[in-house]
Amino acid sequence: MTTENFDELALSGDRPVLVDFWADWCPPCKMIAPVLEQLDVELGDRLTIAKINGDDHPQIAARYGVMAFPTLLLFRNGEVVRRIVGAKPKRLLLAEFESHL
């Protein structure tokens, strides 16, 4: 995901989109990456998971007030319906956004 295609990928579509704002230097981002890959496999028919490097695309991070990495934003119908800051285990992530799926 990039600044150029963010609106198309995150704000449109018929299912929720979970956007992972991450950075190369961020250890918690590396910890959460495999969890997001698992969720993508398990929930791929109900949820789109996308990643955007906040350092490479600071305009998008600033637009959504992302101040720390990782920050996960769940978009539904073009609106942020859930914000999760920091790495969390899979079960806690699911509990945070499952009601929006």
Sequence and secondary structure as in RCSB ss.txt:
>XXXX:A:sequence
MTTENFDELALSGDRPVLVDFWADWCPPCKMIAPVLEQLDVELGDRLTIAKINGDDHPQIAARYGVMAFPTLLLF
RNGEVVRRIVGAKPKRLLLAEFESHL
>XXXX:A:secstr
  TTTHHHHHHSSSS EEEEEE TT HHHHHHHHHHHHHHHHHTTT EEEEEETTT HHHHHHTT  SSSEEEEE
ETTEEEEEEES   HHHHHHHHGGG 
